[in-house]
Amino acid sequence: QVQLVESGGGLVQAGGSLRLSCVTSELAFDTFTMAWFRQAPGKKREFVAAISRLAVTTVYADSVKGRFTISRDNAKNTMYLEMNSLKPDDTAVYYCASRSLPYRGVTDSVDEFGSWGQGTQVTVSS
């Protein structure tokens, strides 16, 4: 189990912005495929965005494409999610997830990620 810690969530008005961070102490961070998922109360966890080891490949859910940007800084063992033009439907707990080697390409499947953070709450008011 890889320890992942999210931060940066909060309360924001519709149209506003937040930047989430996910940090790990694992020195093998630069070998992990990383992703963000989110889960609203009573809903299943859904894919938001994913990023490959060297950030060559990024994948976004259609619902956030053009508004969210995923990035990573391997020197800081940190992944980010920049969220702009936030909508009330973006309200959820946002989770950081990692997938260890072997690398088989970027995936958007929740069951392909083996380690998860505790989540950070994002609330968007109308």
Summary of the structure (lengths in Angstrom):
residues: 126
radius of gyration: 13.5
end to end distance: 37.7
largest distance: 42.9
contacts: 373
relative contact order: 0.33
helix: 10%
strand: 45%
